[in-house]
Amino acid sequence: MRNLKRVLLGVFVLLLVLAILAFILENQQSVSLLFLGWAGPELPVSLLVVAALLVGMLIGPMLAWLLGRSSRAARKRLV
């Protein structure tokens, strides 16, 4: 059973890596983002999307941790 879980995890990770690689290879056209009058450098679309994903993966858990911390503090004050 333990080996089956390892094999399934390995297959899942391999499929994920292949999907990311295919996404990067298919989205090589360069774009320049414009935000509030500031134009960024021309970068591949895949780089911008992966960077946005990583930033979201960092900000999401931080916000959840901060909100959870503040709600725990509020519950302690009520008790």
PyMOL Python script that loads the backbone (N, CA, C, O; Angstrom):
from pymol import cmd

cmd.read_pdbstr("""\
ATOM      1  N   MET A   1       0.828  -1.196   0.000  1.00  0.00           N
ATOM      2  CA  MET A   1       0.000   0.000   0.000  1.00  0.00           C
ATOM      3  C   MET A   1       0.871   1.257   0.000  1.00  0.00           C
ATOM      4  O   MET A   1       0.565   2.236  -0.681  1.00  0.00           O
ATOM      5  N   ARG A   2       1.952   1.217   0.769  1.00  0.00           N
ATOM      6  CA  ARG A   2       2.845   2.366   0.848  1.00  0.00           C
ATOM      7  C   ARG A   2       3.511   2.616  -0.504  1.00  0.00           C
ATOM      8  O   ARG A   2       3.670   3.764  -0.919  1.00  0.00           O
ATOM      9  N   ASN A   3       3.901   1.534  -1.194  1.00  0.00           N
ATOM     10  CA  ASN A   3       4.530   1.680  -2.509  1.00  0.00           C
ATOM     11  C   ASN A   3       3.538   2.213  -3.535  1.00  0.00           C
ATOM     12  O   ASN A   3       3.915   2.998  -4.405  1.00  0.00           O
ATOM     13  N   LEU A   4       2.286   1.802  -3.446  1.00  0.00           N
ATOM     14  CA  LEU A   4       1.269   2.294  -4.374  1.00  0.00           C
ATOM     15  C   LEU A   4       1.083   3.798  -4.219  1.00  0.00           C
ATOM     16  O   LEU A   4       0.941   4.510  -5.213  1.00  0.00           O
ATOM     17  N   LYS A   5       1.083   4.285  -2.984  1.00  0.00           N
ATOM     18  CA  LYS A   5       0.946   5.724  -2.743  1.00  0.00           C
ATOM     19  C   LYS A   5       2.134   6.480  -3.328  1.00  0.00           C
ATOM     20  O   LYS A   5       1.967   7.558  -3.899  1.00  0.00           O
ATOM     21  N   ARG A   6       3.333   5.918  -3.187  1.00  0.00           N
ATOM     22  CA  ARG A   6       4.529   6.561  -3.737  1.00  0.00           C
ATOM     23  C   ARG A   6       4.482   6.596  -5.258  1.00  0.00           C
ATOM     24  O   ARG A   6       4.839   7.603  -5.870  1.00  0.00           O
ATOM     25  N   VAL A   7       4.049   5.512  -5.860  1.00  0.00           N
ATOM     26  CA  VAL A   7       3.957   5.462  -7.320  1.00  0.00           C
ATOM     27  C   VAL A   7       2.920   6.461  -7.812  1.00  0.00           C
ATOM     28  O   VAL A   7       3.173   7.184  -8.776  1.00  0.00           O
ATOM     29  N   LEU A   8       1.759   6.516  -7.169  1.00  0.00           N
ATOM     30  CA  LEU A   8       0.722   7.468  -7.568  1.00  0.00           C
ATOM     31  C   LEU A   8       1.189   8.904  -7.391  1.00  0.00           C
ATOM     32  O   LEU A   8       0.914   9.755  -8.237  1.00  0.00           O
ATOM     33  N   LEU A   9       1.883   9.178  -6.315  1.00  0.00           N
ATOM     34  CA  LEU A   9       2.424  10.521  -6.096  1.00  0.00           C
ATOM     35  C   LEU A   9       3.454  10.858  -7.169  1.00  0.00           C
ATOM     36  O   LEU A   9       3.470  11.977  -7.681  1.00  0.00           O
ATOM     37  N   GLY A  10       4.308   9.909  -7.509  1.00  0.00           N
ATOM     38  CA  GLY A  10       5.309  10.121  -8.552  1.00  0.00           C
ATOM     39  C   GLY A  10       4.666  10.388  -9.903  1.00  0.00           C
ATOM     40  O   GLY A  10       5.110  11.267 -10.643  1.00  0.00           O
ATOM     41  N   VAL A  11       3.616   9.630 -10.229  1.00  0.00           N
ATOM     42  CA  VAL A  11       2.906   9.835 -11.489  1.00  0.00           C
ATOM     43  C   VAL A  11       2.236  11.199 -11.497  1.00  0.00           C
ATOM     44  O   VAL A  11       2.270  11.895 -12.512  1.00  0.00           O
ATOM     45  N   PHE A  12       1.632  11.591 -10.391  1.00  0.00           N
ATOM     46  CA  PHE A  12       0.977  12.901 -10.296  1.00  0.00           C
ATOM     47  C   PHE A  12       1.990  14.028 -10.485  1.00  0.00           C
ATOM     48  O   PHE A  12       1.733  14.969 -11.235  1.00  0.00           O
ATOM     49  N   VAL A  13       3.127  13.943  -9.820  1.00  0.00           N
ATOM     50  CA  VAL A  13       4.158  14.980  -9.929  1.00  0.00           C
ATOM     51  C   VAL A  13       4.689  15.024 -11.362  1.00  0.00           C
ATOM     52  O   VAL A  13       4.905  16.108 -11.906  1.00  0.00           O
ATOM     53  N   LEU A  14       4.899  13.872 -11.972  1.00  0.00           N
ATOM     54  CA  LEU A  14       5.381  13.834 -13.352  1.00  0.00           C
ATOM     55  C   LEU A  14       4.379  14.474 -14.313  1.00  0.00           C
ATOM     56  O   LEU A  14       4.768  15.244 -15.191  1.00  0.00           O
ATOM     57  N   LEU A  15       3.098  14.162 -14.150  1.00  0.00           N
ATOM     58  CA  LEU A  15       2.070  14.774 -14.994  1.00  0.00           C
ATOM     59  C   LEU A  15       1.993  16.282 -14.786  1.00  0.00           C
ATOM     60  O   LEU A  15       1.801  17.032 -15.743  1.00  0.00           O
ATOM     61  N   LEU A  16       2.140  16.727 -13.547  1.00  0.00           N
ATOM     62  CA  LEU A  16       2.126  18.159 -13.253  1.00  0.00           C
ATOM     63  C   LEU A  16       3.306  18.865 -13.910  1.00  0.00           C
ATOM     64  O   LEU A  16       3.144  19.939 -14.490  1.00  0.00           O
ATOM     65  N   VAL A  17       4.479  18.272 -13.822  1.00  0.00           N
ATOM     66  CA  VAL A  17       5.668  18.859 -14.442  1.00  0.00           C
ATOM     67  C   VAL A  17       5.513  18.900 -15.957  1.00  0.00           C
ATOM     68  O   VAL A  17       5.886  19.888 -16.590  1.00  0.00           O
ATOM     69  N   LEU A  18       4.970  17.840 -16.543  1.00  0.00           N
ATOM     70  CA  LEU A  18       4.758  17.821 -17.992  1.00  0.00           C
ATOM     71  C   LEU A  18       3.732  18.870 -18.424  1.00  0.00           C
ATOM     72  O   LEU A  18       3.894  19.496 -19.472  1.00  0.00           O
ATOM     73  N   ALA A  19       2.680  19.069 -17.628  1.00  0.00           N
ATOM     74  CA  ALA A  19       1.676  20.082 -17.951  1.00  0.00           C
ATOM     75  C   ALA A  19       2.284  21.483 -17.874  1.00  0.00           C
ATOM     76  O   ALA A  19       2.011  22.321 -18.734  1.00  0.00           O
ATOM     77  N   ILE A  20       3.090  21.742 -16.870  1.00  0.00           N
ATOM     78  CA  ILE A  20       3.748  23.048 -16.732  1.00  0.00           C
ATOM     79  C   ILE A  20       4.722  23.274 -17.881  1.00  0.00           C
ATOM     80  O   ILE A  20       4.786  24.370 -18.437  1.00  0.00           O
ATOM     81  N   LEU A  21       5.479  22.240 -18.236  1.00  0.00           N
ATOM     82  CA  LEU A  21       6.423  22.355 -19.345  1.00  0.00           C
ATOM     83  C   LEU A  21       5.690  22.637 -20.660  1.00  0.00           C
ATOM     84  O   LEU A  21       6.125  23.480 -21.445  1.00  0.00           O
ATOM     85  N   ALA A  22       4.594  21.943 -20.897  1.00  0.00           N
ATOM     86  CA  ALA A  22       3.810  22.173 -22.114  1.00  0.00           C
ATOM     87  C   ALA A  22       3.254  23.597 -22.128  1.00  0.00           C
ATOM     88  O   ALA A  22       3.256  24.247 -23.173  1.00  0.00           O
ATOM     89  N   PHE A  23       2.778  24.089 -20.983  1.00  0.00           N
ATOM     90  CA  PHE A  23       2.266  25.461 -20.899  1.00  0.00           C
ATOM     91  C   PHE A  23       3.359  26.467 -21.237  1.00  0.00           C
ATOM     92  O   PHE A  23       3.128  27.410 -21.994  1.00  0.00           O
ATOM     93  N   ILE A  24       4.532  26.270 -20.685  1.00  0.00           N
ATOM     94  CA  ILE A  24       5.640  27.203 -20.920  1.00  0.00           C
ATOM     95  C   ILE A  24       6.067  27.182 -22.387  1.00  0.00           C
ATOM     96  O   ILE A  24       6.323  28.229 -22.982  1.00  0.00           O
ATOM     97  N   LEU A  25       6.141  25.985 -22.961  1.00  0.00           N
ATOM     98  CA  LEU A  25       6.573  25.892 -24.357  1.00  0.00           C
ATOM     99  C   LEU A  25       5.538  26.449 -25.330  1.00  0.00           C
ATOM    100  O   LEU A  25       5.904  26.926 -26.404  1.00  0.00           O
ATOM    101  N   GLU A  26       4.267  26.399 -24.981  1.00  0.00           N
ATOM    102  CA  GLU A  26       3.211  26.895 -25.869  1.00  0.00           C
ATOM    103  C   GLU A  26       2.986  28.404 -25.751  1.00  0.00           C
ATOM    104  O   GLU A  26       2.332  28.987 -26.616  1.00  0.00           O
ATOM    105  N   ASN A  27       3.498  29.040 -24.725  1.00  0.00           N
ATOM    106  CA  ASN A  27       3.237  30.468 -24.481  1.00  0.00           C
ATOM    107  C   ASN A  27       4.538  31.264 -24.437  1.00  0.00           C
ATOM    108  O   ASN A  27       4.878  31.849 -23.409  1.00  0.00           O
ATOM    109  N   GLN A  28       5.252  31.284 -25.537  1.00  0.00           N
ATOM    110  CA  GLN A  28       6.539  31.973 -25.595  1.00  0.00           C
ATOM    111  C   GLN A  28       6.451  33.388 -26.166  1.00  0.00           C
ATOM    112  O   GLN A  28       7.451  34.105 -26.160  1.00  0.00           O
ATOM    113  N   GLN A  29       5.280  33.812 -26.659  1.00  0.00           N
ATOM    114  CA  GLN A  29       5.172  35.158 -27.226  1.00  0.00           C
ATOM    115  C   GLN A  29       5.358  36.203 -26.130  1.00  0.00           C
ATOM    116  O   GLN A  29       4.888  36.036 -25.005  1.00  0.00           O
ATOM    117  N   SER A  30       6.049  37.276 -26.479  1.00  0.00           N
ATOM    118  CA  SER A  30       6.351  38.323 -25.503  1.00  0.00           C
ATOM    119  C   SER A  30       5.221  39.342 -25.434  1.00  0.00           C
ATOM    120  O   SER A  30       4.608  39.690 -26.442  1.00  0.00           O
ATOM    121  N   VAL A  31       4.965  39.807 -24.219  1.00  0.00           N
ATOM    122  CA  VAL A  31       3.974  40.857 -23.997  1.00  0.00           C
ATOM    123  C   VAL A  31       4.555  41.862 -23.013  1.00  0.00           C
ATOM    124  O   VAL A  31       5.462  41.550 -22.240  1.00  0.00           O
ATOM    125  N   SER A  32       4.017  43.064 -23.059  1.00  0.00           N
ATOM    126  CA  SER A  32       4.403  44.099 -22.111  1.00  0.00           C
ATOM    127  C   SER A  32       3.143  44.514 -21.360  1.00  0.00           C
ATOM    128  O   SER A  32       2.153  44.902 -21.980  1.00  0.00           O
ATOM    129  N   LEU A  33       3.172  44.435 -20.052  1.00  0.00           N
ATOM    130  CA  LEU A  33       2.016  44.814 -19.251  1.00  0.00           C
ATOM    131  C   LEU A  33       2.052  46.311 -18.966  1.00  0.00           C
ATOM    132  O   LEU A  33       3.115  46.890 -18.743  1.00  0.00           O
ATOM    133  N   LEU A  34       0.882  46.920 -18.979  1.00  0.00           N
ATOM    134  CA  LEU A  34       0.738  48.346 -18.688  1.00  0.00           C
ATOM    135  C   LEU A  34      -0.170  48.475 -17.478  1.00  0.00           C
ATOM    136  O   LEU A  34      -1.303  47.996 -17.503  1.00  0.00           O
ATOM    137  N   PHE A  35       0.316  49.124 -16.406  1.00  0.00           N
ATOM    138  CA  PHE A  35      -0.451  49.285 -15.178  1.00  0.00           C
ATOM    139  C   PHE A  35      -0.211  50.676 -14.620  1.00  0.00           C
ATOM    140  O   PHE A  35       0.916  51.026 -14.269  1.00  0.00           O
ATOM    141  N   LEU A  36      -1.277  51.473 -14.538  1.00  0.00           N
ATOM    142  CA  LEU A  36      -1.224  52.840 -14.008  1.00  0.00           C
ATOM    143  C   LEU A  36      -0.142  53.678 -14.686  1.00  0.00           C
ATOM    144  O   LEU A  36       0.573  54.434 -14.029  1.00  0.00           O
ATOM    145  N   GLY A  37      -0.031  53.537 -16.004  1.00  0.00           N
ATOM    146  CA  GLY A  37       0.939  54.322 -16.747  1.00  0.00           C
ATOM    147  C   GLY A  37       2.340  53.760 -16.763  1.00  0.00           C
ATOM    148  O   GLY A  37       3.205  54.279 -17.468  1.00  0.00           O
ATOM    149  N   TRP A  38       2.582  52.708 -16.002  1.00  0.00           N
ATOM    150  CA  TRP A  38       3.907  52.087 -15.968  1.00  0.00           C
ATOM    151  C   TRP A  38       3.906  50.884 -16.896  1.00  0.00           C
ATOM    152  O   TRP A  38       3.095  49.972 -16.735  1.00  0.00           O
ATOM    153  N   ALA A  39       4.809  50.879 -17.863  1.00  0.00           N
ATOM    154  CA  ALA A  39       4.926  49.765 -18.796  1.00  0.00           C
ATOM    155  C   ALA A  39       6.080  48.875 -18.361  1.00  0.00           C
ATOM    156  O   ALA A  39       7.208  49.336 -18.188  1.00  0.00           O
ATOM    157  N   GLY A  40       5.782  47.608 -18.190  1.00  0.00           N
ATOM    158  CA  GLY A  40       6.815  46.656 -17.805  1.00  0.00           C
ATOM    159  C   GLY A  40       7.613  46.200 -19.004  1.00  0.00           C
ATOM    160  O   GLY A  40       7.238  46.475 -20.144  1.00  0.00           O
ATOM    161  N   PRO A  41       8.706  45.508 -18.763  1.00  0.00           N
ATOM    162  CA  PRO A  41       9.511  44.997 -19.883  1.00  0.00           C
ATOM    163  C   PRO A  41       8.764  43.885 -20.625  1.00  0.00           C
ATOM    164  O   PRO A  41       7.853  43.272 -20.069  1.00  0.00           O
ATOM    165  N   GLU A  42       9.141  43.630 -21.851  1.00  0.00           N
ATOM    166  CA  GLU A  42       8.519  42.558 -22.612  1.00  0.00           C
ATOM    167  C   GLU A  42       9.047  41.220 -22.106  1.00  0.00           C
ATOM    168  O   GLU A  42      10.246  40.947 -22.152  1.00  0.00           O
ATOM    169  N   LEU A  43       8.132  40.403 -21.627  1.00  0.00           N
ATOM    170  CA  LEU A  43       8.464  39.081 -21.103  1.00  0.00           C
ATOM    171  C   LEU A  43       7.512  38.057 -21.701  1.00  0.00           C
ATOM    172  O   LEU A  43       6.414  38.411 -22.129  1.00  0.00           O
ATOM    173  N   PRO A  44       7.920  36.792 -21.737  1.00  0.00           N
ATOM    174  CA  PRO A  44       7.001  35.763 -22.228  1.00  0.00           C
ATOM    175  C   PRO A  44       5.757  35.654 -21.341  1.00  0.00           C
ATOM    176  O   PRO A  44       5.822  35.851 -20.127  1.00  0.00           O
ATOM    177  N   VAL A  45       4.632  35.339 -21.971  1.00  0.00           N
ATOM    178  CA  VAL A  45       3.370  35.206 -21.240  1.00  0.00           C
ATOM    179  C   VAL A  45       3.497  34.156 -20.141  1.00  0.00           C
ATOM    180  O   VAL A  45       2.999  34.348 -19.032  1.00  0.00           O
ATOM    181  N   SER A  46       4.163  33.051 -20.449  1.00  0.00           N
ATOM    182  CA  SER A  46       4.281  31.966 -19.473  1.00  0.00           C
ATOM    183  C   SER A  46       5.004  32.426 -18.209  1.00  0.00           C
ATOM    184  O   SER A  46       4.641  32.018 -17.105  1.00  0.00           O
ATOM    185  N   LEU A  47       6.019  33.268 -18.359  1.00  0.00           N
ATOM    186  CA  LEU A  47       6.749  33.759 -17.191  1.00  0.00           C
ATOM    187  C   LEU A  47       5.859  34.628 -16.316  1.00  0.00           C
ATOM    188  O   LEU A  47       5.900  34.529 -15.089  1.00  0.00           O
ATOM    189  N   LEU A  48       5.060  35.474 -16.940  1.00  0.00           N
ATOM    190  CA  LEU A  48       4.160  36.337 -16.174  1.00  0.00           C
ATOM    191  C   LEU A  48       3.089  35.530 -15.442  1.00  0.00           C
ATOM    192  O   LEU A  48       2.770  35.821 -14.290  1.00  0.00           O
ATOM    193  N   VAL A  49       2.539  34.521 -16.107  1.00  0.00           N
ATOM    194  CA  VAL A  49       1.494  33.712 -15.481  1.00  0.00           C
ATOM    195  C   VAL A  49       2.069  32.890 -14.331  1.00  0.00           C
ATOM    196  O   VAL A  49       1.456  32.807 -13.267  1.00  0.00           O
ATOM    197  N   VAL A  50       3.227  32.287 -14.528  1.00  0.00           N
ATOM    198  CA  VAL A  50       3.853  31.492 -13.458  1.00  0.00           C
ATOM    199  C   VAL A  50       4.236  32.406 -12.287  1.00  0.00           C
ATOM    200  O   VAL A  50       4.080  32.015 -11.130  1.00  0.00           O
ATOM    201  N   ALA A  51       4.731  33.606 -12.566  1.00  0.00           N
ATOM    202  CA  ALA A  51       5.066  34.545 -11.495  1.00  0.00           C
ATOM    203  C   ALA A  51       3.813  34.944 -10.715  1.00  0.00           C
ATOM    204  O   ALA A  51       3.849  35.023  -9.487  1.00  0.00           O
ATOM    205  N   ALA A  52       2.707  35.197 -11.419  1.00  0.00           N
ATOM    206  CA  ALA A  52       1.456  35.539 -10.738  1.00  0.00           C
ATOM    207  C   ALA A  52       0.970  34.367  -9.886  1.00  0.00           C
ATOM    208  O   ALA A  52       0.458  34.570  -8.785  1.00  0.00           O
ATOM    209  N   LEU A  53       1.127  33.153 -10.389  1.00  0.00           N
ATOM    210  CA  LEU A  53       0.746  31.966  -9.621  1.00  0.00           C
ATOM    211  C   LEU A  53       1.559  31.852  -8.338  1.00  0.00           C
ATOM    212  O   LEU A  53       1.005  31.595  -7.269  1.00  0.00           O
ATOM    213  N   LEU A  54       2.861  32.040  -8.439  1.00  0.00           N
ATOM    214  CA  LEU A  54       3.724  31.931  -7.262  1.00  0.00           C
ATOM    215  C   LEU A  54       3.422  33.022  -6.239  1.00  0.00           C
ATOM    216  O   LEU A  54       3.414  32.758  -5.037  1.00  0.00           O
ATOM    217  N   VAL A  55       3.173  34.249  -6.709  1.00  0.00           N
ATOM    218  CA  VAL A  55       2.822  35.339  -5.790  1.00  0.00           C
ATOM    219  C   VAL A  55       1.512  35.014  -5.087  1.00  0.00           C
ATOM    220  O   VAL A  55       1.385  35.229  -3.882  1.00  0.00           O
ATOM    221  N   GLY A  56       0.538  34.499  -5.829  1.00  0.00           N
ATOM    222  CA  GLY A  56      -0.731  34.109  -5.220  1.00  0.00           C
ATOM    223  C   GLY A  56      -0.579  32.978  -4.224  1.00  0.00           C
ATOM    224  O   GLY A  56      -1.270  32.943  -3.206  1.00  0.00           O
ATOM    225  N   MET A  57       0.334  32.043  -4.514  1.00  0.00           N
ATOM    226  CA  MET A  57       0.569  30.937  -3.592  1.00  0.00           C
ATOM    227  C   MET A  57       1.241  31.411  -2.307  1.00  0.00           C
ATOM    228  O   MET A  57       1.131  30.752  -1.274  1.00  0.00           O
ATOM    229  N   LEU A  58       1.926  32.531  -2.360  1.00  0.00           N
ATOM    230  CA  LEU A  58       2.536  33.090  -1.150  1.00  0.00           C
ATOM    231  C   LEU A  58       1.553  33.973  -0.383  1.00  0.00           C
ATOM    232  O   LEU A  58       1.466  33.888   0.842  1.00  0.00           O
ATOM    233  N   ILE A  59       0.819  34.813  -1.094  1.00  0.00           N
ATOM    234  CA  ILE A  59      -0.095  35.761  -0.449  1.00  0.00           C
ATOM    235  C   ILE A  59      -1.306  35.057   0.165  1.00  0.00           C
ATOM    236  O   ILE A  59      -1.738  35.420   1.259  1.00  0.00           O
ATOM    237  N   GLY A  60      -1.855  34.061  -0.522  1.00  0.00           N
ATOM    238  CA  GLY A  60      -3.043  33.357  -0.031  1.00  0.00           C
ATOM    239  C   GLY A  60      -2.872  32.776   1.361  1.00  0.00           C
ATOM    240  O   GLY A  60      -3.666  33.085   2.250  1.00  0.00           O
ATOM    241  N   PRO A  61      -1.855  31.939   1.582  1.00  0.00           N
ATOM    242  CA  PRO A  61      -1.659  31.392   2.928  1.00  0.00           C
ATOM    243  C   PRO A  61      -1.338  32.452   3.982  1.00  0.00           C
ATOM    244  O   PRO A  61      -1.729  32.316   5.141  1.00  0.00           O
ATOM    245  N   MET A  62      -0.623  33.512   3.577  1.00  0.00           N
ATOM    246  CA  MET A  62      -0.334  34.581   4.541  1.00  0.00           C
ATOM    247  C   MET A  62      -1.615  35.275   4.993  1.00  0.00           C
ATOM    248  O   MET A  62      -1.796  35.542   6.181  1.00  0.00           O
ATOM    249  N   LEU A  63      -2.503  35.568   4.041  1.00  0.00           N
ATOM    250  CA  LEU A  63      -3.781  36.181   4.408  1.00  0.00           C
ATOM    251  C   LEU A  63      -4.619  35.256   5.274  1.00  0.00           C
ATOM    252  O   LEU A  63      -5.237  35.704   6.240  1.00  0.00           O
ATOM    253  N   ALA A  64      -4.646  33.983   4.944  1.00  0.00           N
ATOM    254  CA  ALA A  64      -5.398  33.019   5.752  1.00  0.00           C
ATOM    255  C   ALA A  64      -4.834  32.953   7.161  1.00  0.00           C
ATOM    256  O   ALA A  64      -5.586  32.881   8.134  1.00  0.00           O
ATOM    257  N   TRP A  65      -3.521  32.976   7.270  1.00  0.00           N
ATOM    258  CA  TRP A  65      -2.894  32.922   8.594  1.00  0.00           C
ATOM    259  C   TRP A  65      -3.227  34.185   9.395  1.00  0.00           C
ATOM    260  O   TRP A  65      -3.553  34.100  10.579  1.00  0.00           O
ATOM    261  N   LEU A  66      -3.146  35.359   8.749  1.00  0.00           N
ATOM    262  CA  LEU A  66      -3.456  36.607   9.449  1.00  0.00           C
ATOM    263  C   LEU A  66      -4.922  36.662   9.877  1.00  0.00           C
ATOM    264  O   LEU A  66      -5.224  37.062  11.002  1.00  0.00           O
ATOM    265  N   LEU A  67      -5.829  36.265   8.990  1.00  0.00           N
ATOM    266  CA  LEU A  67      -7.252  36.284   9.337  1.00  0.00           C
ATOM    267  C   LEU A  67      -7.570  35.263  10.418  1.00  0.00           C
ATOM    268  O   LEU A  67      -8.374  35.538  11.309  1.00  0.00           O
ATOM    269  N   GLY A  68      -6.962  34.108  10.355  1.00  0.00           N
ATOM    270  CA  GLY A  68      -7.161  33.100  11.387  1.00  0.00           C
ATOM    271  C   GLY A  68      -6.620  33.558  12.726  1.00  0.00           C
ATOM    272  O   GLY A  68      -7.219  33.295  13.769  1.00  0.00           O
ATOM    273  N   ARG A  69      -5.497  34.239  12.698  1.00  0.00           N
ATOM    274  CA  ARG A  69      -4.895  34.749  13.928  1.00  0.00           C
ATOM    275  C   ARG A  69      -5.782  35.810  14.568  1.00  0.00           C
ATOM    276  O   ARG A  69      -5.973  35.816  15.784  1.00  0.00           O
ATOM    277  N   SER A  70      -6.325  36.708  13.745  1.00  0.00           N
ATOM    278  CA  SER A  70      -7.164  37.770  14.300  1.00  0.00           C
ATOM    279  C   SER A  70      -8.486  37.200  14.822  1.00  0.00           C
ATOM    280  O   SER A  70      -9.010  37.688  15.823  1.00  0.00           O
ATOM    281  N   SER A  71      -9.037  36.169  14.156  1.00  0.00           N
ATOM    282  CA  SER A  71     -10.290  35.595  14.650  1.00  0.00           C
ATOM    283  C   SER A  71     -10.057  34.809  15.938  1.00  0.00           C
ATOM    284  O   SER A  71     -10.923  34.785  16.812  1.00  0.00           O
ATOM    285  N   ARG A  72      -8.901  34.169  16.061  1.00  0.00           N
ATOM    286  CA  ARG A  72      -8.584  33.469  17.318  1.00  0.00           C
ATOM    287  C   ARG A  72      -8.429  34.466  18.460  1.00  0.00           C
ATOM    288  O   ARG A  72      -8.861  34.200  19.581  1.00  0.00           O
ATOM    289  N   ALA A  73      -7.811  35.617  18.177  1.00  0.00           N
ATOM    290  CA  ALA A  73      -7.636  36.639  19.213  1.00  0.00           C
ATOM    291  C   ALA A  73      -9.012  37.204  19.628  1.00  0.00           C
ATOM    292  O   ALA A  73      -9.244  37.475  20.806  1.00  0.00           O
ATOM    293  N   ALA A  74      -9.901  37.374  18.667  1.00  0.00           N
ATOM    294  CA  ALA A  74     -11.237  37.887  18.979  1.00  0.00           C
ATOM    295  C   ALA A  74     -12.020  36.871  19.825  1.00  0.00           C
ATOM    296  O   ALA A  74     -12.749  37.254  20.740  1.00  0.00           O
ATOM    297  N   ARG A  75     -11.866  35.591  19.518  1.00  0.00           N
ATOM    298  CA  ARG A  75     -12.550  34.561  20.319  1.00  0.00           C
ATOM    299  C   ARG A  75     -12.013  34.514  21.735  1.00  0.00           C
ATOM    300  O   ARG A  75     -12.772  34.286  22.677  1.00  0.00           O
ATOM    301  N   LYS A  76     -10.694  34.728  21.904  1.00  0.00           N
ATOM    302  CA  LYS A  76     -10.108  34.726  23.235  1.00  0.00           C
ATOM    303  C   LYS A  76     -10.649  35.898  24.064  1.00  0.00           C
ATOM    304  O   LYS A  76     -10.855  35.760  25.270  1.00  0.00           O
ATOM    305  N   ARG A  77     -10.878  37.042  23.425  1.00  0.00           N
ATOM    306  CA  ARG A  77     -11.392  38.213  24.131  1.00  0.00           C
ATOM    307  C   ARG A  77     -12.837  37.970  24.583  1.00  0.00           C
ATOM    308  O   ARG A  77     -13.263  38.490  25.614  1.00  0.00           O
ATOM    309  N   LEU A  78     -13.582  37.185  23.815  1.00  0.00           N
ATOM    310  CA  LEU A  78     -14.984  36.919  24.169  1.00  0.00           C
ATOM    311  C   LEU A  78     -15.110  35.964  25.357  1.00  0.00           C
ATOM    312  O   LEU A  78     -16.109  35.992  26.076  1.00  0.00           O
ATOM    313  N   VAL A  79     -14.114  35.136  25.559  1.00  0.00           N
ATOM    314  CA  VAL A  79     -14.195  34.133  26.641  1.00  0.00           C
ATOM    315  C   VAL A  79     -13.834  34.696  27.961  1.00  0.00           C
ATOM    316  O   VAL A  79     -13.854  33.982  28.963  1.00  0.00           O
TER     317      VAL A  79
END
""", "prot")
cmd.dss("prot")
cmd.show_as("cartoon", "prot")
cmd.util.cbc("prot")
cmd.orient("prot")
